């Protein structure tokens, strides 16, 4: 007689590894080596002489750097143990990092960026020796020009916010070149556009006017009509916004901006659901940006290294950051003779490994594949939204009953009012099931928010499992709230003492700073 097999739960069992792993400096063993470096041959030493002699005394170390001394096996073990104490996109269903487009980054593209043909290049090489990488960048620019509908593209920037800063810098340069720099003092954005739009405009010296949605959650065109005028430098908007809502009146917004001589800037960090379906220039925008490290299949990498793309209309092309790659026959060159350029916005020419990954991703998919990415991302998002809204206590404010694009900003406000359990506490408890969960970036207009963005990478089964985890945590919030309130239970660490985070006197940024601060070493 066989024993009955218990049914598997909708969410898998999970327990994070805990190694109590010391800091690597604590593992040092004087004299131990991972690699034995060959000694310089006497003939070479005699010919070269003292290589440090030409260095100024202030640049020479008084003593060798205090690096950890460890065998290879112990180094490998150390970092593997640390990796087991983390969650990440390659370990769990990572749809909880809403607005960040956490998708699968093909590992074959990682192999491509490690080829010696790329890693042995140096940014100071003569352009005649780097024709391959210049050609790749030039071709990627043309691809992104086609995807956006724009005239020209720059791949200088090293992240999304840098790209938005580049947009506002070009907008300012354009108005100054036209003699309206002093007149154009205001920038208009919306509350659910990425905060970097308001932040960069403010940093550039503009007064920022932030518009709120109408009763249905859509950007309010009448509110725009009331604030724009000859003082407006630009509108800077994200579409779809960080609620996942696409502005159906976006062309009217652009037309209104142009009617008063302002420019229209399109934040396309949320482009994962619109590739091959709609284009910035088709809506009339003058400038837009993409997050290469999100939309185009390169790792998000915990905030870096990112990569940005700035695409502009023909009238803004002279203001692109330089140098610009030009093509003459089969030869590529760097053109720095651009008097209207805003100049450099990053070292050398962009984050090359991410550009290679993006180029490979686009080439592998082709035009039809890019559209399939967007269609699948939208399908996944609306499927997950249906599952989430079946959980008692969860809601999706704004655009009630309507579809979203690639993400949704949900709310646990109903559950919070019933149980006192916050969205942050639900997120911490979700990690006990091996799932990552993020509340929202500011502004916290949606109460008790959580933002989910299932990309094209995830299967129906994975989305079902993610929804099952949230449903289980919501059930616990009602029936056994202390389990949620005291989470995490299956993680490497327990509750963080926020008093430590809020008190700079307790901080130690480096290991040596910690030694000095607490041990006087």
Secondary structure, 3 states (H helix, E strand, C coil): CCCCCCCCCCCCCCCCCCCCCCCHHHHCCCCCCCCCCCCCCHHHHHHHCCCCCCCCHHHCCCCCCCCCCCCHHHHHHHHHHHHHCCCCCCCCCCCCCCCCCCCCCCHHHHHHHCCHHHHCCCCCCCHHHCHHHHHHHHHHHHHHHHHHCCCEEECCCCCHHHHHHHHHHHHHHHHHHCCCCCCCCEEEEECCCCHHHHHHHHHCCCEEEEECECCCCCECHHHHHHHCCCCEEEEEEECCCCCCCCCCCHHHHHHHHHHCCCEEEEECCCHHHCCCCCCCHHHCCCEEEEEHHHHCCCCCHHHCCCCEEEEECHHHHHHCCCCEEEEECCEEEEECCCCCCCCCCCCCCCCHHHHHHHHHHHHHHHHHHHHHHHHHHHHHHHHHHHHHHCCCCCECCCCCCCCCCCCEEEECHHHHHHHCCCHHHHHHHHHHHCCCCCCCCCCCCCCCEEEECCCCCCCHHHHHHHHHHHHHHHHHHHHCHHHHHCCCCCCCCCCCCHHHHHCHHHCCCCHHHHHHHHHCC
